[in-house]
Amino acid sequence: MNEFNLPKQYNWQKASTPIVKKYVANLIQSGVGNAPTAFELQNDTDVYFTYEYIAPGIYTATASKPIFEGVYPFENSKVIISITNPSIMSNFGGYSVFVTPVTPDTFTIYSSNLVAFVDDILGQATQNTIEITIYP
Amino acid sequence: MVTENTELLNTLITKHGEKKGKLIYDHYVLITTKFADKK
């Protein structure tokens, strides 16, 4: 049985309405060399994420179960991950924080000044917000 | 030209195992090469 064929939750939903699942968290790194800590704002994905510090500007996140599917050219990709970083509003120069999927359960987070990955503290110590949306 | 970063590679292998660690490192090299080419 398809796990997304769930009974409707709201009156405006059709029983067949696919349920989009979402994980939203504030991601903060307390100091150089530390893994970022996630403060969950919402998580109905039934997936948990473990973050690790690898090197300045490079982090990994491992999901408790696979979230990426498909094979090249990934026509059926149903996962969207975005990170909003407000460092430019704090006069830190503005860092670009972006992710790249690695394996079905892992993605890499890069924090770049658009020249290199030189960010000692993810997003220049500003509070990042990560959103992972999984479509059925 | 991107300098080989064996420390990063070893860290990745320690944290994610050889197969996934090397894969993440390959992605890192690919992206840093693109940054280097842009300069």
Backbone of each chain as nested JSON, in Angstrom:
{
  "chains": [
    {"id": "A", "residues": [
      {"number": 1, "name": "MET", "atoms": {"N": [0.845, -1.202, 0.0], "CA": [0.0, 0.0, 0.0], "C": [0.876, 1.246, 0.0]}},
      {"number": 2, "name": "ASN", "atoms": {"N": [0.467, 2.202, -0.812], "CA": [1.223, 3.454, -0.872], "C": [1.012, 4.241, 0.422]}},
      {"number": 3, "name": "GLU", "atoms": {"N": [2.094, 4.559, 1.105], "CA": [1.968, 5.215, 2.406], "C": [1.374, 6.611, 2.309]}},
      {"number": 4, "name": "PHE", "atoms": {"N": [1.339, 7.17, 1.099], "CA": [0.804, 8.519, 0.947], "C": [-0.695, 8.528, 0.678]}},
      {"number": 5, "name": "ASN", "atoms": {"N": [-1.318, 7.352, 0.444], "CA": [-2.76, 7.269, 0.265], "C": [-3.44, 7.227, 1.636]}},
      {"number": 6, "name": "LEU", "atoms": {"N": [-3.371, 8.31, 2.335], "CA": [-3.924, 8.36, 3.681], "C": [-5.317, 8.974, 3.661]}},
      {"number": 7, "name": "PRO", "atoms": {"N": [-6.117, 8.72, 4.68], "CA": [-7.44, 9.346, 4.746], "C": [-7.302, 10.865, 4.822]}},
      {"number": 8, "name": "LYS", "atoms": {"N": [-8.314, 11.559, 4.34], "CA": [-8.21, 13.011, 4.342], "C": [-8.2, 13.549, 5.776]}},
      {"number": 9, "name": "GLN", "atoms": {"N": [-7.484, 14.642, 5.967], "CA": [-7.384, 15.255, 7.289], "C": [-8.291, 16.471, 7.412]}},
      {"number": 10, "name": "TYR", "atoms": {"N": [-8.521, 17.137, 6.275], "CA": [-9.303, 18.357, 6.297], "C": [-10.451, 18.238, 5.299]}},
      {"number": 11, "name": "ASN", "atoms": {"N": [-11.53, 18.997, 5.529], "CA": [-12.704, 18.911, 4.678], "C": [-12.421, 19.31, 3.239]}},
      {"number": 12, "name": "TRP", "atoms": {"N": [-11.445, 20.225, 3.059], "CA": [-11.17, 20.693, 1.71], "C": [-10.295, 19.724, 0.921]}},
      {"number": 13, "name": "GLN", "atoms": {"N": [-9.831, 18.673, 1.58], "CA": [-9.003, 17.694, 0.889], "C": [-9.855, 16.597, 0.291]}},
      {"number": 14, "name": "LYS", "atoms": {"N": [-9.455, 16.156, -0.882], "CA": [-10.029, 14.923, -1.413], "C": [-9.287, 13.77, -0.755]}},
      {"number": 15, "name": "ALA", "atoms": {"N": [-9.932, 12.653, -0.673], "CA": [-9.281, 11.492, -0.068], "C": [-8.011, 11.113, -0.825]}},
      {"number": 16, "name": "SER", "atoms": {"N": [-8.007, 11.466, -2.129], "CA": [-6.859, 11.093, -2.945], "C": [-5.773, 12.171, -2.96]}},
      {"number": 17, "name": "THR", "atoms": {"N": [-5.991, 13.277, -2.245], "CA": [-4.997, 14.356, -2.241], "C": [-3.676, 13.858, -1.686]}},
      {"number": 18, "name": "PRO", "atoms": {"N": [-2.608, 13.935, -2.474], "CA": [-1.32, 13.484, -1.953], "C": [-0.854, 14.39, -0.819]}},
      {"number": 19, "name": "ILE", "atoms": {"N": [-0.283, 13.813, 0.171], "CA": [0.135, 14.589, 1.328], "C": [1.615, 14.959, 1.194]}},
      {"number": 20, "name": "VAL", "atoms": {"N": [1.85, 16.247, 1.167], "CA": [3.209, 16.761, 1.084], "C": [3.78, 16.811, 2.496]}},
      {"number": 21, "name": "LYS", "atoms": {"N": [4.981, 16.31, 2.652], "CA": [5.586, 16.27, 3.977], "C": [6.72, 17.286, 4.062]}},
      {"number": 22, "name": "LYS", "atoms": {"N": [6.853, 17.854, 5.24], "CA": [7.798, 18.963, 5.356], "C": [8.594, 18.916, 6.661]}},
      {"number": 23, "name": "TYR", "atoms": {"N": [9.877, 19.248, 6.512], "CA": [10.769, 19.391, 7.671], "C": [11.307, 20.814, 7.628]}},
      {"number": 24, "name": "VAL", "atoms": {"N": [11.128, 21.554, 8.709], "CA": [11.653, 22.914, 8.796], "C": [12.381, 23.044, 10.12]}},
      {"number": 25, "name": "ALA", "atoms": {"N": [13.586, 23.614, 10.078], "CA": [14.361, 23.759, 11.311], "C": [15.277, 24.971, 11.225]}},
      {"number": 26, "name": "ASN", "atoms": {"N": [15.554, 25.532, 12.383], "CA": [16.613, 26.534, 12.479], "C": [17.925, 25.793, 12.69]}},
      {"number": 27, "name": "LEU", "atoms": {"N": [18.927, 26.19, 11.953], "CA": [20.203, 25.486, 11.965], "C": [21.272, 26.463, 12.439]}},
      {"number": 28, "name": "ILE", "atoms": {"N": [21.851, 26.15, 13.593], "CA": [22.816, 27.08, 14.189], "C": [24.076, 26.327, 14.589]}},
      {"number": 29, "name": "GLN", "atoms": {"N": [25.223, 26.904, 14.268], "CA": [26.491, 26.317, 14.684], "C": [27.056, 27.171, 15.818]}},
      {"number": 30, "name": "SER", "atoms": {"N": [27.306, 26.547, 16.964], "CA": [27.683, 27.325, 18.15], "C": [29.136, 27.775, 18.135]}},
      {"number": 31, "name": "GLY", "atoms": {"N": [30.0, 27.083, 17.416], "CA": [31.4, 27.484, 17.388], "C": [32.17, 26.742, 16.323]}},
      {"number": 32, "name": "VAL", "atoms": {"N": [33.394, 27.181, 16.093], "CA": [34.232, 26.578, 15.053], "C": [34.445, 25.091, 15.348]}},
      {"number": 33, "name": "GLY", "atoms": {"N": [34.214, 24.265, 14.378], "CA": [34.449, 22.832, 14.525], "C": [33.257, 22.049, 15.035]}},
      {"number": 34, "name": "ASN", "atoms": {"N": [32.224, 22.749, 15.488], "CA": [31.049, 22.051, 16.012], "C": [30.067, 21.708, 14.89]}},
      {"number": 35, "name": "ALA", "atoms": {"N": [29.329, 20.635, 15.1], "CA": [28.249, 20.32, 14.166], "C": [27.108, 21.303, 14.383]}},
      {"number": 36, "name": "PRO", "atoms": {"N": [26.394, 21.67, 13.333], "CA": [25.244, 22.546, 13.521], "C": [24.158, 21.84, 14.341]}},
      {"number": 37, "name": "THR", "atoms": {"N": [23.458, 22.623, 15.135], "CA": [22.337, 22.085, 15.904], "C": [21.044, 22.513, 15.236]}},
      {"number": 38, "name": "ALA", "atoms": {"N": [20.139, 21.561, 15.083], "CA": [18.858, 21.863, 14.445], "C": [17.78, 22.015, 15.496]}},
      {"number": 39, "name": "PHE", "atoms": {"N": [17.056, 23.109, 15.43], "CA": [15.893, 23.33, 16.29], "C": [14.663, 23.206, 15.397]}},
      {"number": 40, "name": "GLU", "atoms": {"N": [13.981, 22.079, 15.517], "CA": [12.874, 21.791, 14.604], "C": [11.686, 22.719, 14.835]}},
      {"number": 41, "name": "LEU", "atoms": {"N": [11.187, 23.27, 13.743], "CA": [9.976, 24.085, 13.792], "C": [8.774, 23.253, 13.351]}},
      {"number": 42, "name": "GLN", "atoms": {"N": [9.043, 22.336, 12.434], "CA": [7.989, 21.439, 11.945], "C": [8.665, 20.2, 11.381]}},
      {"number": 43, "name": "ASN", "atoms": {"N": [8.095, 19.048, 11.636], "CA": [8.608, 17.834, 11.011], "C": [7.526, 16.761, 10.992]}},
      {"number": 44, "name": "ASP", "atoms": {"N": [6.876, 16.639, 9.843], "CA": [5.899, 15.561, 9.705], "C": [6.376, 14.546, 8.673]}},
      {"number": 45, "name": "THR", "atoms": {"N": [7.693, 14.506, 8.474], "CA": [8.258, 13.609, 7.456], "C": [8.52, 12.209, 7.999]}},
      {"number": 46, "name": "ASP", "atoms": {"N": [8.545, 12.063, 9.305], "CA": [8.926, 10.787, 9.912], "C": [10.389, 10.459, 9.612]}},
      {"number": 47, "name": "VAL", "atoms": {"N": [11.159, 11.505, 9.301], "CA": [12.589, 11.343, 9.03], "C": [13.336, 12.279, 9.975]}},
      {"number": 48, "name": "TYR", "atoms": {"N": [14.451, 11.806, 10.488], "CA": [15.278, 12.635, 11.36], "C": [16.631, 12.848, 10.703]}},
      {"number": 49, "name": "PHE", "atoms": {"N": [17.222, 13.995, 10.953], "CA": [18.452, 14.352, 10.26], "C": [19.586, 14.576, 11.266]}},
      {"number": 50, "name": "THR", "atoms": {"N": [20.742, 14.025, 10.938], "CA": [21.927, 14.185, 11.761], "C": [22.934, 15.043, 10.997]}},
      {"number": 51, "name": "TYR", "atoms": {"N": [23.351, 16.13, 11.619], "CA": [24.261, 17.065, 10.954], "C": [25.684, 16.87, 11.471]}},
      {"number": 52, "name": "GLU", "atoms": {"N": [26.645, 17.0, 10.571], "CA": [28.045, 16.877, 10.969], "C": [28.867, 17.994, 10.38]}},
      {"number": 53, "name": "TYR", "atoms": {"N": [29.848, 18.454, 11.149], "CA": [30.842, 19.407, 10.654], "C": [31.959, 18.617, 9.997]}},
      {"number": 54, "name": "ILE", "atoms": {"N": [32.326, 18.989, 8.791], "CA": [33.41, 18.298, 8.084], "C": [34.662, 19.177, 8.026]}},
      {"number": 55, "name": "ALA", "atoms": {"N": [34.48, 20.397, 7.561], "CA": [35.58, 21.361, 7.411], "C": [34.928, 22.733, 7.295]}},
      {"number": 56, "name": "PRO", "atoms": {"N": [35.718, 23.821, 7.377], "CA": [35.107, 25.145, 7.234], "C": [34.279, 25.258, 5.957]}},
      {"number": 57, "name": "GLY", "atoms": {"N": [33.005, 25.548, 6.133], "CA": [32.114, 25.707, 4.987], "C": [31.543, 24.422, 4.435]}},
      {"number": 58, "name": "ILE", "atoms": {"N": [31.879, 23.279, 5.043], "CA": [31.393, 22.0, 4.526], "C": [30.769, 21.175, 5.659]}},
      {"number": 59, "name": "TYR", "atoms": {"N": [29.534, 20.774, 5.449], "CA": [28.776, 20.005, 6.443], "C": [28.043, 18.884, 5.725]}},
      {"number": 60, "name": "THR", "atoms": {"N": [27.668, 17.866, 6.468], "CA": [26.822, 16.837, 5.869], "C": [25.589, 16.634, 6.743]}},
      {"number": 61, "name": "ALA", "atoms": {"N": [24.533, 16.183, 6.115], "CA": [23.314, 15.808, 6.828], "C": [22.922, 14.409, 6.386]}},
      {"number": 62, "name": "THR", "atoms": {"N": [22.663, 13.557, 7.362], "CA": [22.271, 12.186, 7.054], "C": [20.858, 11.955, 7.56]}},
      {"number": 63, "name": "ALA", "atoms": {"N": [19.998, 11.487, 6.672], "CA": [18.605, 11.224, 7.032], "C": [18.485, 9.826, 7.626]}},
      {"number": 64, "name": "SER", "atoms": {"N": [17.494, 9.657, 8.498], "CA": [17.307, 8.355, 9.141], "C": [16.781, 7.302, 8.162]}},
      {"number": 65, "name": "LYS", "atoms": {"N": [16.283, 7.752, 7.015], "CA": [15.924, 6.816, 5.943], "C": [16.008, 7.568, 4.613]}},
      {"number": 66, "name": "PRO", "atoms": {"N": [16.109, 6.84, 3.496], "CA": [16.334, 7.496, 2.208], "C": [15.235, 8.502, 1.866]}},
      {"number": 67, "name": "ILE", "atoms": {"N": [15.643, 9.655, 1.354], "CA": [14.672, 10.666, 0.924], "C": [14.782, 10.956, -0.572]}},
      {"number": 68, "name": "PHE", "atoms": {"N": [15.957, 10.705, -1.151], "CA": [16.132, 10.93, -2.596], "C": [15.911, 9.618, -3.332]}},
      {"number": 69, "name": "GLU", "atoms": {"N": [15.246, 9.72, -4.465], "CA": [14.992, 8.523, -5.259], "C": [15.457, 8.76, -6.686]}},
      {"number": 70, "name": "GLY", "atoms": {"N": [15.376, 7.694, -7.472], "CA": [15.58, 7.83, -8.901], "C": [17.01, 7.635, -9.351]}},
      {"number": 71, "name": "VAL", "atoms": {"N": [17.153, 7.57, -10.651], "CA": [18.459, 7.432, -11.274], "C": [18.588, 8.521, -12.328]}},
      {"number": 72, "name": "TYR", "atoms": {"N": [19.78, 8.722, -12.798], "CA": [20.031, 9.745, -13.808], "C": [19.022, 9.66, -14.941]}},
      {"number": 73, "name": "PRO", "atoms": {"N": [18.412, 10.725, -15.429], "CA": [18.631, 12.128, -15.085], "C": [17.697, 12.646, -13.998]}},
      {"number": 74, "name": "PHE", "atoms": {"N": [17.261, 11.811, -13.096], "CA": [16.46, 12.214, -11.942], "C": [15.198, 12.967, -12.33]}},
      {"number": 75, "name": "GLU", "atoms": {"N": [14.493, 12.41, -13.32], "CA": [13.256, 13.049, -13.776], "C": [12.173, 13.019, -12.709]}},
      {"number": 76, "name": "ASN", "atoms": {"N": [12.302, 12.084, -11.786], "CA": [11.248, 11.928, -10.793], "C": [11.638, 12.467, -9.417]}},
      {"number": 77, "name": "SER", "atoms": {"N": [12.581, 13.386, -9.399], "CA": [13.0, 13.95, -8.124], "C": [11.82, 14.644, -7.446]}},
      {"number": 78, "name": "LYS", "atoms": {"N": [11.57, 14.301, -6.193], "CA": [10.4, 14.828, -5.489], "C": [10.78, 15.531, -4.193]}},
      {"number": 79, "name": "VAL", "atoms": {"N": [12.036, 15.849, -4.055], "CA": [12.501, 16.459, -2.812], "C": [13.092, 17.843, -3.112]}},
      {"number": 80, "name": "ILE", "atoms": {"N": [12.672, 18.816, -2.328], "CA": [13.222, 20.166, -2.462], "C": [13.867, 20.536, -1.138]}},
      {"number": 81, "name": "ILE", "atoms": {"N": [15.121, 20.945, -1.188], "CA": [15.808, 21.398, 0.021], "C": [16.31, 22.808, -0.22]}},
      {"number": 82, "name": "SER", "atoms": {"N": [15.987, 23.699, 0.693], "CA": [16.519, 25.053, 0.574], "C": [16.929, 25.559, 1.954]}},
      {"number": 83, "name": "ILE", "atoms": {"N": [17.941, 26.399, 1.953], "CA": [18.396, 27.012, 3.196], "C": [18.442, 28.52, 2.993]}},
      {"number": 84, "name": "THR", "atoms": {"N": [17.782, 29.227, 3.886], "CA": [17.811, 30.681, 3.847], "C": [18.819, 31.168, 4.873]}},
      {"number": 85, "name": "ASN", "atoms": {"N": [19.76, 31.968, 4.411], "CA": [20.81, 32.486, 5.286], "C": [20.776, 34.02, 5.263]}},
      {"number": 86, "name": "PRO", "atoms": {"N": [20.57, 34.64, 6.415], "CA": [20.41, 36.091, 6.45], "C": [21.694, 36.864, 6.735]}},
      {"number": 87, "name": "SER", "atoms": {"N": [22.869, 36.274, 6.501], "CA": [24.116, 36.926, 6.922], "C": [24.302, 38.317, 6.31]}},
      {"number": 88, "name": "ILE", "atoms": {"N": [23.804, 38.512, 5.102], "CA": [24.016, 39.822, 4.464], "C": [23.244, 40.916, 5.21]}},
      {"number": 89, "name": "MET", "atoms": {"N": [22.167, 40.53, 5.907], "CA": [21.408, 41.513, 6.684], "C": [22.144, 41.9, 7.96]}},
      {"number": 90, "name": "SER", "atoms": {"N": [23.133, 41.079, 8.356], "CA": [23.891, 41.355, 9.573], "C": [25.276, 41.911, 9.254]}},
      {"number": 91, "name": "ASN", "atoms": {"N": [25.43, 42.387, 8.032], "CA": [26.697, 42.99, 7.598], "C": [27.874, 42.026, 7.691]}},
      {"number": 92, "name": "PHE", "atoms": {"N": [27.607, 40.723, 7.494], "CA": [28.695, 39.749, 7.45], "C": [29.158, 39.509, 6.004]}},
      {"number": 93, "name": "GLY", "atoms": {"N": [28.617, 40.236, 5.102], "CA": [29.085, 40.126, 3.729], "C": [28.217, 39.278, 2.833]}},
      {"number": 94, "name": "GLY", "atoms": {"N": [27.385, 38.455, 3.421], "CA": [26.476, 37.667, 2.598], "C": [27.083, 36.359, 2.146]}},
      {"number": 95, "name": "TYR", "atoms": {"N": [26.611, 35.277, 2.727], "CA": [27.108, 33.959, 2.36], "C": [26.025, 33.177, 1.64]}},
      {"number": 96, "name": "SER", "atoms": {"N": [26.467, 32.371, 0.706], "CA": [25.532, 31.502, -0.004], "C": [25.596, 30.119, 0.614]}},
      {"number": 97, "name": "VAL", "atoms": {"N": [24.478, 29.653, 1.121], "CA": [24.423, 28.315, 1.708], "C": [23.578, 27.449, 0.781]}},
      {"number": 98, "name": "PHE", "atoms": {"N": [24.167, 26.376, 0.284], "CA": [23.427, 25.531, -0.651], "C": [23.716, 24.055, -0.389]}},
      {"number": 99, "name": "VAL", "atoms": {"N": [22.878, 23.209, -0.929], "CA": [23.014, 21.769, -0.657], "C": [23.17, 20.988, -1.959]}},
      {"number": 100, "name": "THR", "atoms": {"N": [23.856, 19.861, -1.854], "CA": [23.94, 18.925, -2.976], "C": [23.658, 17.516, -2.457]}},
      {"number": 101, "name": "PRO", "atoms": {"N": [22.717, 16.811, -3.065], "CA": [22.477, 15.42, -2.665], "C": [23.698, 14.557, -2.98]}},
      {"number": 102, "name": "VAL", "atoms": {"N": [23.978, 13.59, -2.119], "CA": [25.134, 12.71, -2.316], "C": [24.676, 11.275, -2.561]}},
      {"number": 103, "name": "THR", "atoms": {"N": [23.888, 10.782, -1.644], "CA": [23.318, 9.436, -1.764], "C": [21.84, 9.562, -1.367]}},
      {"number": 104, "name": "PRO", "atoms": {"N": [21.059, 8.495, -1.491], "CA": [19.627, 8.607, -1.149], "C": [19.345, 9.115, 0.262]}},
      {"number": 105, "name": "ASP", "atoms": {"N": [20.302, 8.957, 1.184], "CA": [20.025, 9.422, 2.55], "C": [20.964, 10.537, 3.025]}},
      {"number": 106, "name": "THR", "atoms": {"N": [21.776, 11.067, 2.15], "CA": [22.766, 12.057, 2.594], "C": [22.852, 13.239, 1.632]}},
      {"number": 107, "name": "PHE", "atoms": {"N": [22.984, 14.436, 2.201], "CA": [23.289, 15.597, 1.37], "C": [24.367, 16.439, 2.045]}},
      {"number": 108, "name": "THR", "atoms": {"N": [25.093, 17.188, 1.226], "CA": [26.159, 18.046, 1.721], "C": [25.661, 19.482, 1.756]}},
      {"number": 109, "name": "ILE", "atoms": {"N": [26.058, 20.209, 2.791], "CA": [25.731, 21.631, 2.9], "C": [27.028, 22.409, 2.727]}},
      {"number": 110, "name": "TYR", "atoms": {"N": [27.054, 23.33, 1.789], "CA": [28.213, 24.19, 1.585], "C": [27.843, 25.616, 1.974]}},
      {"number": 111, "name": "SER", "atoms": {"N": [28.765, 26.284, 2.664], "CA": [28.575, 27.698, 2.971], "C": [29.734, 28.449, 2.335]}},
      {"number": 112, "name": "SER", "atoms": {"N": [29.393, 29.272, 1.372], "CA": [30.437, 29.88, 0.541], "C": [30.288, 31.39, 0.493]}},
      {"number": 113, "name": "ASN", "atoms": {"N": [31.437, 32.064, 0.404], "CA": [31.411, 33.503, 0.147], "C": [31.424, 33.766, -1.355]}},
      {"number": 114, "name": "LEU", "atoms": {"N": [31.114, 32.748, -2.118], "CA": [31.055, 32.748, -3.582], "C": [32.439, 32.814, -4.214]}},
      {"number": 115, "name": "VAL", "atoms": {"N": [33.459, 32.646, -3.414], "CA": [34.827, 32.493, -3.916], "C": [35.336, 31.11, -3.52]}},
      {"number": 116, "name": "ALA", "atoms": {"N": [35.093, 30.731, -2.257], "CA": [35.531, 29.424, -1.763], "C": [34.677, 29.057, -0.556]}},
      {"number": 117, "name": "PHE", "atoms": {"N": [34.886, 27.833, -0.083], "CA": [34.169, 27.398, 1.119], "C": [35.048, 27.744, 2.318]}},
      {"number": 118, "name": "VAL", "atoms": {"N": [34.886, 28.938, 2.84], "CA": [35.803, 29.429, 3.858], "C": [35.078, 29.828, 5.127]}},
      {"number": 119, "name": "ASP", "atoms": {"N": [33.873, 29.337, 5.277], "CA": [33.026, 29.803, 6.359], "C": [33.259, 28.976, 7.629]}},
      {"number": 120, "name": "ASP", "atoms": {"N": [33.889, 29.576, 8.632], "CA": [34.201, 28.845, 9.856], "C": [32.959, 28.422, 10.617]}},
      {"number": 121, "name": "ILE", "atoms": {"N": [31.951, 29.268, 10.587], "CA": [30.699, 28.961, 11.288], "C": [29.557, 29.122, 10.29]}},
      {"number": 122, "name": "LEU", "atoms": {"N": [28.825, 28.044, 10.118], "CA": [27.792, 27.976, 9.08], "C": [26.995, 29.271, 8.943]}},
      {"number": 123, "name": "GLY", "atoms": {"N": [27.042, 29.836, 7.747], "CA": [26.292, 31.061, 7.487], "C": [26.771, 32.232, 8.321]}},
      {"number": 124, "name": "GLN", "atoms": {"N": [28.077, 32.222, 8.657], "CA": [28.664, 33.321, 9.434], "C": [27.907, 33.56, 10.733]}},
      {"number": 125, "name": "ALA", "atoms": {"N": [27.617, 32.474, 11.421], "CA": [27.038, 32.505, 12.762], "C": [25.625, 33.078, 12.801]}},
      {"number": 126, "name": "THR", "atoms": {"N": [25.025, 33.269, 11.642], "CA": [23.635, 33.697, 11.652], "C": [22.742, 32.46, 11.688]}},
      {"number": 127, "name": "GLN", "atoms": {"N": [21.498, 32.686, 12.024], "CA": [20.57, 31.564, 12.122], "C": [20.053, 31.191, 10.738]}},
      {"number": 128, "name": "ASN", "atoms": {"N": [20.381, 29.99, 10.322], "CA": [19.923, 29.506, 9.025], "C": [18.593, 28.781, 9.199]}},
      {"number": 129, "name": "THR", "atoms": {"N": [17.775, 28.853, 8.184], "CA": [16.53, 28.097, 8.225], "C": [16.529, 27.105, 7.065]}},
      {"number": 130, "name": "ILE", "atoms": {"N": [16.404, 25.841, 7.416], "CA": [16.403, 24.797, 6.389], "C": [14.997, 24.255, 6.226]}},
      {"number": 131, "name": "GLU", "atoms": {"N": [14.616, 24.057, 4.976], "CA": [13.297, 23.477, 4.678], "C": [13.487, 22.324, 3.712]}},
      {"number": 132, "name": "ILE", "atoms": {"N": [12.933, 21.184, 4.075], "CA": [12.974, 20.011, 3.202], "C": [11.536, 19.603, 2.92]}},
      {"number": 133, "name": "THR", "atoms": {"N": [11.159, 19.651, 1.661], "CA": [9.795, 19.302, 1.279], "C": [9.831, 18.015, 0.45]}},
      {"number": 134, "name": "ILE", "atoms": {"N": [9.042, 17.052, 0.86], "CA": [9.006, 15.758, 0.178], "C": [7.631, 15.568, -0.442]}},
      {"number": 135, "name": "TYR", "atoms": {"N": [7.6, 15.539, -1.771], "CA": [6.333, 15.322, -2.474], "C": [6.128, 13.836, -2.728]}},
      {"number": 136, "name": "PRO", "atoms": {"N": [4.908, 13.356, -2.667], "CA": [4.661, 11.924, -2.862], "C": [4.808, 11.516, -4.331]}}
    ]},
    {"id": "B", "residues": [
      {"number": 1, "name": "MET", "atoms": {"N": [43.336, 25.005, -11.073], "CA": [43.85, 23.737, -10.538], "C": [43.525, 23.664, -9.046]}},
      {"number": 2, "name": "VAL", "atoms": {"N": [42.861, 22.604, -8.633], "CA": [42.5, 22.447, -7.231], "C": [43.512, 21.539, -6.542]}},
      {"number": 3, "name": "THR", "atoms": {"N": [44.05, 22.015, -5.402], "CA": [45.025, 21.213, -4.665], "C": [44.317, 20.066, -3.95]}},
      {"number": 4, "name": "GLU", "atoms": {"N": [44.926, 18.9, -3.996], "CA": [44.318, 17.746, -3.337], "C": [44.273, 17.972, -1.827]}},
      {"number": 5, "name": "ASN", "atoms": {"N": [43.138, 17.688, -1.241], "CA": [42.937, 17.94, 0.174], "C": [42.747, 16.593, 0.892]}},
      {"number": 6, "name": "THR", "atoms": {"N": [43.88, 15.961, 1.219], "CA": [43.807, 14.617, 1.811], "C": [43.208, 14.658, 3.215]}},
      {"number": 7, "name": "GLU", "atoms": {"N": [43.398, 15.777, 3.923], "CA": [42.823, 15.899, 5.269], "C": [41.296, 15.863, 5.191]}},
      {"number": 8, "name": "LEU", "atoms": {"N": [40.759, 16.593, 4.23], "CA": [39.303, 16.587, 4.041], "C": [38.814, 15.192, 3.649]}},
      {"number": 9, "name": "LEU", "atoms": {"N": [39.527, 14.565, 2.728], "CA": [39.146, 13.218, 2.285], "C": [39.153, 12.247, 3.465]}},
      {"number": 10, "name": "ASN", "atoms": {"N": [40.192, 12.305, 4.288], "CA": [40.27, 11.394, 5.441], "C": [39.147, 11.656, 6.441]}},
      {"number": 11, "name": "THR", "atoms": {"N": [38.836, 12.945, 6.655], "CA": [37.737, 13.293, 7.568], "C": [36.422, 12.719, 7.061]}},
      {"number": 12, "name": "LEU", "atoms": {"N": [36.198, 12.851, 5.764], "CA": [34.95, 12.352, 5.177], "C": [34.862, 10.831, 5.27]}},
      {"number": 13, "name": "ILE", "atoms": {"N": [35.987, 10.17, 5.035], "CA": [35.986, 8.699, 5.117], "C": [35.742, 8.251, 6.556]}},
      {"number": 14, "name": "THR", "atoms": {"N": [36.333, 8.987, 7.51], "CA": [36.124, 8.654, 8.925], "C": [34.663, 8.799, 9.316]}},
      {"number": 15, "name": "LYS", "atoms": {"N": [34.024, 9.87, 8.834], "CA": [32.657, 10.15, 9.267], "C": [31.602, 9.388, 8.465]}},
      {"number": 16, "name": "HIS", "atoms": {"N": [31.903, 9.08, 7.195], "CA": [30.855, 8.5, 6.344], "C": [31.24, 7.178, 5.7]}},
      {"number": 17, "name": "GLY", "atoms": {"N": [32.414, 6.66, 6.008], "CA": [32.84, 5.419, 5.358], "C": [33.509, 5.719, 4.026]}},
      {"number": 18, "name": "GLU", "atoms": {"N": [34.214, 4.717, 3.504], "CA": [35.049, 4.952, 2.324], "C": [34.235, 5.331, 1.086]}},
      {"number": 19, "name": "LYS", "atoms": {"N": [33.169, 4.573, 0.815], "CA": [32.416, 4.787, -0.425], "C": [31.747, 6.165, -0.46]}},
      {"number": 20, "name": "LYS", "atoms": {"N": [30.981, 6.456, 0.616], "CA": [30.262, 7.731, 0.633], "C": [31.225, 8.902, 0.829]}},
      {"number": 21, "name": "GLY", "atoms": {"N": [32.259, 8.677, 1.644], "CA": [33.252, 9.732, 1.883], "C": [33.93, 10.162, 0.596]}},
      {"number": 22, "name": "LYS", "atoms": {"N": [34.317, 9.196, -0.227], "CA": [34.969, 9.514, -1.506], "C": [34.01, 10.222, -2.456]}},
      {"number": 23, "name": "LEU", "atoms": {"N": [32.746, 9.814, -2.396], "CA": [31.739, 10.44, -3.258], "C": [31.562, 11.917, -2.893]}},
      {"number": 24, "name": "ILE", "atoms": {"N": [31.465, 12.192, -1.594], "CA": [31.32, 13.584, -1.151], "C": [32.568, 14.377, -1.556]}},
      {"number": 25, "name": "TYR", "atoms": {"N": [33.73, 13.758, -1.412], "CA": [34.987, 14.427, -1.781], "C": [35.016, 14.73, -3.286]}},
      {"number": 26, "name": "ASP", "atoms": {"N": [34.554, 13.786, -4.103], "CA": [34.513, 14.005, -5.558], "C": [33.62, 15.203, -5.895]}},
      {"number": 27, "name": "HIS", "atoms": {"N": [32.496, 15.306, -5.192], "CA": [31.598, 16.447, -5.416], "C": [32.301, 17.751, -5.026]}},
      {"number": 28, "name": "TYR", "atoms": {"N": [33.01, 17.703, -3.894], "CA": [33.744, 18.881, -3.422], "C": [34.767, 19.331, -4.48]}},
      {"number": 29, "name": "VAL", "atoms": {"N": [35.5, 18.374, -5.024], "CA": [36.51, 18.696, -6.045], "C": [35.838, 19.296, -7.275]}},
      {"number": 30, "name": "LEU", "atoms": {"N": [34.714, 18.702, -7.661], "CA": [33.989, 19.195, -8.835], "C": [33.549, 20.648, -8.635]}},
      {"number": 31, "name": "ILE", "atoms": {"N": [32.995, 20.94, -7.478], "CA": [32.479, 22.287, -7.222], "C": [33.631, 23.283, -7.063]}},
      {"number": 32, "name": "THR", "atoms": {"N": [34.674, 22.901, -6.324], "CA": [35.794, 23.842, -6.135], "C": [36.516, 24.098, -7.455]}},
      {"number": 33, "name": "THR", "atoms": {"N": [36.528, 23.105, -8.339], "CA": [37.132, 23.313, -9.657], "C": [36.354, 24.37, -10.432]}},
      {"number": 34, "name": "LYS", "atoms": {"N": [35.041, 24.301, -10.305], "CA": [34.214, 25.291, -11.0], "C": [34.46, 26.691, -10.433]}},
      {"number": 35, "name": "PHE", "atoms": {"N": [34.606, 26.782, -9.104], "CA": [34.918, 28.081, -8.497], "C": [36.262, 28.582, -9.007]}},
      {"number": 36, "name": "ALA", "atoms": {"N": [37.254, 27.673, -9.068], "CA": [38.604, 28.054, -9.503], "C": [38.586, 28.515, -10.959]}},
      {"number": 37, "name": "ASP", "atoms": {"N": [37.793, 27.834, -11.784], "CA": [37.727, 28.185, -13.204], "C": [37.119, 29.564, -13.418]}},
      {"number": 38, "name": "LYS", "atoms": {"N": [36.257, 29.961, -12.474], "CA": [35.531, 31.228, -12.608], "C": [36.443, 32.432, -12.397]}},
      {"number": 39, "name": "LYS", "atoms": {"N": [37.528, 32.219, -11.617], "CA": [38.399, 33.351, -11.261], "C": [39.2, 33.828, -12.465]}}
    ]}
  ]
}
